[in-house]
């Protein structure tokens, strides 16, 4: 290896210093970009949470409606079965002698 001249060594040092002098501005730019990214992500995550909440509420509303409709249908069937039972019981009681009251 040939020894570098003093002039060349100084030139290299000046190049390095110039690059190092640019670093604070580059770091500031990077810091700003990261801050902007965080704000964008915060907004997007908030929007996603809102969409999830809206979907959850829609799901709950739909389930409540379906449960209510099922409940009404089951109660209607129960009333029909109850009325049928009462009718059959009344038919079975026809023709039987009345029961004496117990004391």
Phi, psi and omega in degrees: 000137178270140180294140180283148178286158180300321180298315181295320179296319179294319179299316179297317178297319178297320178298316180296317180298318179301314178299316180295325179293332180282341185302313180304318180294319179295320178294320176299316177300316180295319178299317179296316179298318179295318179298316178296319178298317179299317179296316178299314181295319179300315179297317180293317179296322178296318179297319179296317178299318178298318179296319179296316178300316180297318178295319178298317181294320178297318178297315179299316181298315180297315179297318178300317180296317180294319179295317180299316179296317178296318179299313180299319180294316180296317180295323177296316178296321180296318178298317180299314179296321179296314179297320178297318179298315179299317179298313180296319179298318179296320179295321180293329182280341178294139178084350176271145177294147179298145180280143178279148180282135178272145178240000000 
